[in-house]
Structure formats: C-alpha cells, structure tokens
Amino acid sequence: MYSRKSNLVSLLLCIFFGYLGIHRFYVGKVGTGLLMLFTAGLGGVWVIVDIIIIILGKFRDKEGYQLKF
C-alpha cells in the first residue's frame, strides 16, 4: 500500500529545506523532524543520507507506507 504523500515533494523539500527537517514533518515524522531542526541535519550528513533514501524509493511515512511517485 502506498502513502498519500509524494516522493517527489519529499525529495524537493529535502533538497531545499533538509537541514530543517521539513521533509520529515511532511511525512508525519515529527520527532525526527524536530531532531533535524535542532541539530541542523547534523551538518548535512543526515540530509545527504535522506536524499539517497528518497531517490531509492525507500523513504516511508509515519505509518510505514511507501511514498507514491
């Protein structure tokens, strides 16, 4: 089953606002979104990892559903 959230939107949010964790708020992962917000994405490393995960199609929403393309 797929999430109602878009993989493309998540990717764009991660690219432009990843260090703020906006893409994680978008998919409902508020806890890790706040952690990214307060740590600025751990200097960008966490953001790069998330971009790779999103591109590979492995990023999921808070219920564990795969994002739609």
MDAnalysis code that builds the backbone (N, CA, C; Angstrom):
import MDAnalysis as mda
import numpy as np

u = mda.Universe.empty(207, n_residues=69, atom_resindex=np.repeat(np.arange(69), 3), trajectory=True)
u.add_TopologyAttr("name", ["N", "CA", "C"] * 69)
u.add_TopologyAttr("resid", np.arange(1, 70))
u.add_TopologyAttr("resname", ["MET", "TYR", "SER", "ARG", "LYS", "SER", "ASN", "LEU", "VAL", "SER", "LEU", "LEU", "LEU", "CYS", "ILE", "PHE", "PHE", "GLY", "TYR", "LEU", "GLY", "ILE", "HIS", "ARG", "PHE", "TYR", "VAL", "GLY", "LYS", "VAL", "GLY", "THR", "GLY", "LEU", "LEU", "MET", "LEU", "PHE", "THR", "ALA", "GLY", "LEU", "GLY", "GLY", "VAL", "TRP", "VAL", "ILE", "VAL", "ASP", "ILE", "ILE", "ILE", "ILE", "ILE", "LEU", "GLY", "LYS", "PHE", "ARG", "ASP", "LYS", "GLU", "GLY", "TYR", "GLN", "LEU", "LYS", "PHE"])
u.atoms.positions = np.array([
    [0.839, -1.170, 0.000],
    [0.000, 0.000, 0.000],
    [0.892, 1.244, 0.000],
    [0.431, 2.265, -0.662],
    [1.215, 3.491, -0.778],
    [0.639, 4.614, 0.089],
    [1.507, 5.493, 0.507],
    [1.129, 6.668, 1.282],
    [0.432, 7.685, 0.387],
    [-0.278, 8.606, 0.980],
    [-0.875, 9.702, 0.225],
    [0.156, 10.800, -0.048],
    [1.325, 10.690, 0.546],
    [2.392, 11.671, 0.373],
    [3.226, 11.339, -0.860],
    [3.784, 12.372, -1.476],
    [4.522, 12.221, -2.724],
    [6.031, 12.110, -2.491],
    [6.641, 11.183, -3.205],
    [8.084, 11.012, -3.163],
    [8.789, 12.254, -3.726],
    [8.252, 12.810, -4.804],
    [8.855, 13.990, -5.434],
    [8.811, 15.201, -4.504],
    [7.679, 15.427, -3.872],
    [7.569, 16.559, -2.943],
    [8.541, 16.376, -1.786],
    [8.618, 15.167, -1.263],
    [9.546, 14.877, -0.173],
    [10.992, 15.126, -0.598],
    [11.343, 14.715, -1.802],
    [12.697, 14.934, -2.311],
    [13.005, 16.425, -2.443],
    [12.088, 17.180, -3.020],
    [12.312, 18.623, -3.182],
    [12.423, 19.329, -1.832],
    [11.584, 18.947, -0.885],
    [11.665, 19.534, 0.458],
    [13.001, 19.189, 1.112],
    [13.460, 17.972, 0.903],
    [14.735, 17.554, 1.484],
    [15.904, 18.311, 0.858],
    [15.862, 18.489, -0.444],
    [16.952, 19.203, -1.133],
    [17.035, 20.661, -0.679],
    [15.884, 21.334, -0.609],
    [15.895, 22.763, -0.310],
    [15.814, 23.104, 1.177],
    [15.158, 22.263, 1.979],
    [14.974, 22.563, 3.402],
    [15.352, 21.388, 4.294],
    [16.177, 20.492, 3.782],
    [16.527, 19.276, 4.509],
    [17.158, 19.517, 5.857],
    [18.012, 20.508, 5.958],
    [18.682, 20.791, 7.225],
    [17.710, 21.223, 8.308],
    [16.485, 21.612, 7.917],
    [15.437, 21.969, 8.882],
    [14.508, 20.794, 9.175],
    [14.653, 19.699, 8.435],
    [13.828, 18.522, 8.650],
    [12.409, 18.642, 8.116],
    [12.170, 19.598, 7.223],
    [10.824, 19.844, 6.710],
    [10.252, 18.616, 6.014],
    [11.074, 17.881, 5.290],
    [10.595, 16.681, 4.594],
    [10.103, 15.622, 5.576],
    [10.675, 15.586, 6.764],
    [10.222, 14.629, 7.779],
    [8.899, 15.077, 8.403],
    [8.730, 16.371, 8.600],
    [7.427, 16.874, 9.059],
    [6.353, 16.550, 8.024],
    [6.693, 16.678, 6.747],
    [5.749, 16.424, 5.655],
    [5.192, 15.003, 5.694],
    [6.027, 14.019, 6.017],
    [5.559, 12.626, 6.053],
    [5.067, 12.206, 7.437],
    [5.032, 13.145, 8.378],
    [4.477, 12.867, 9.702],
    [5.478, 12.426, 10.747],
    [6.757, 12.456, 10.425],
    [7.785, 12.045, 11.377],
    [8.248, 13.268, 12.170],
    [7.408, 13.684, 13.099],
    [7.635, 14.923, 13.840],
    [8.858, 14.823, 14.749],
    [9.035, 13.692, 15.403],
    [10.170, 13.530, 16.322],
    [11.511, 13.699, 15.641],
    [11.715, 12.996, 14.535],
    [12.987, 13.128, 13.827],
    [13.072, 14.469, 13.096],
    [11.930, 15.032, 12.748],
    [11.919, 16.372, 12.156],
    [12.438, 17.404, 13.145],
    [11.984, 17.302, 14.381],
    [12.463, 18.219, 15.420],
    [13.949, 18.016, 15.701],
    [14.363, 16.762, 15.716],
    [15.780, 16.469, 15.940],
    [16.642, 17.088, 14.835],
    [16.198, 16.967, 13.596],
    [16.940, 17.579, 12.487],
    [16.923, 19.100, 12.587],
    [15.789, 19.644, 12.999],
    [15.667, 21.095, 13.148],
    [16.667, 21.622, 14.176],
    [16.779, 20.941, 15.310],
    [17.661, 21.406, 16.384],
    [19.135, 21.105, 16.145],
    [19.433, 20.114, 15.300],
    [20.843, 19.774, 15.033],
    [21.293, 20.222, 13.646],
    [20.414, 20.898, 12.920],
    [20.694, 21.359, 11.552],
    [21.130, 20.202, 10.660],
    [20.444, 19.078, 10.808],
    [20.726, 17.919, 9.952],
    [22.101, 17.322, 10.170],
    [22.642, 17.522, 11.364],
    [23.978, 17.019, 11.723],
    [25.025, 17.415, 10.693],
    [25.003, 18.670, 10.342],
    [25.995, 19.199, 9.420],
    [25.786, 18.778, 7.980],
    [24.597, 18.333, 7.646],
    [24.284, 17.969, 6.277],
    [24.404, 16.488, 5.961],
    [25.040, 15.729, 6.848],
    [25.221, 14.293, 6.598],
    [23.870, 13.589, 6.573],
    [23.017, 13.881, 7.554],
    [21.696, 13.269, 7.635],
    [20.868, 13.621, 6.403],
    [21.020, 14.852, 5.927],
    [20.284, 15.302, 4.740],
    [20.712, 14.504, 3.511],
    [21.995, 14.316, 3.331],
    [22.501, 13.553, 2.181],
    [22.006, 12.110, 2.227],
    [22.023, 11.515, 3.406],
    [21.518, 10.145, 3.560],
    [20.035, 10.088, 3.210],
    [19.251, 11.050, 3.694],
    [17.817, 11.080, 3.384],
    [17.563, 11.273, 1.887],
    [18.351, 12.113, 1.234],
    [18.187, 12.307, -0.214],
    [18.403, 10.982, -0.942],
    [19.427, 10.250, -0.561],
    [19.697, 8.956, -1.189],
    [18.550, 7.981, -0.936],
    [18.062, 7.935, 0.299],
    [16.958, 7.030, 0.641],
    [15.701, 7.386, -0.146],
    [15.422, 8.670, -0.298],
    [14.238, 9.096, -1.051],
    [14.384, 8.727, -2.523],
    [15.559, 8.982, -3.101],
    [15.787, 8.653, -4.517],
    [15.632, 7.152, -4.758],
    [16.086, 6.344, -3.823],
    [15.980, 4.889, -3.963],
    [14.560, 4.374, -3.723],
    [13.678, 5.260, -3.250],
    [12.284, 4.868, -3.014],
    [12.071, 4.113, -1.719],
    [12.983, 4.244, -0.782],
    [12.892, 3.530, 0.492],
    [12.352, 4.396, 1.631],
    [12.120, 5.672, 1.387],
    [11.627, 6.584, 2.423],
    [10.146, 6.305, 2.659],
    [9.736, 6.221, 3.904],
    [8.355, 5.869, 4.239],
    [7.743, 6.912, 5.167],
    [6.406, 6.958, 5.191],
    [5.726, 7.899, 6.081],
    [5.661, 7.317, 7.491],
    [4.998, 8.038, 8.404],
    [4.995, 7.608, 9.803],
    [4.268, 6.288, 10.021],
    [3.353, 5.909, 9.111],
    [2.665, 4.623, 9.227],
    [3.446, 3.480, 8.581],
    [4.561, 3.806, 7.934],
    [5.382, 2.794, 7.304],
    [5.043, 2.523, 5.848],
    [4.143, 3.337, 5.283],
    [3.767, 3.156, 3.881],
    [4.787, 3.820, 2.967],
    [5.033, 3.193, 1.837],
    [5.946, 3.737, 0.838],
    [5.306, 4.953, 0.180],
    [6.112, 5.979, -0.078],
    [5.597, 7.189, -0.710],
    [5.272, 6.918, -2.168],
    [4.236, 7.583, -2.667],
    [3.870, 7.397, -4.077],
    [4.781, 8.232, -4.961],
    [4.957, 7.788, -6.188],
    [5.807, 8.509, -7.135],
    [4.964, 9.456, -7.859],
])
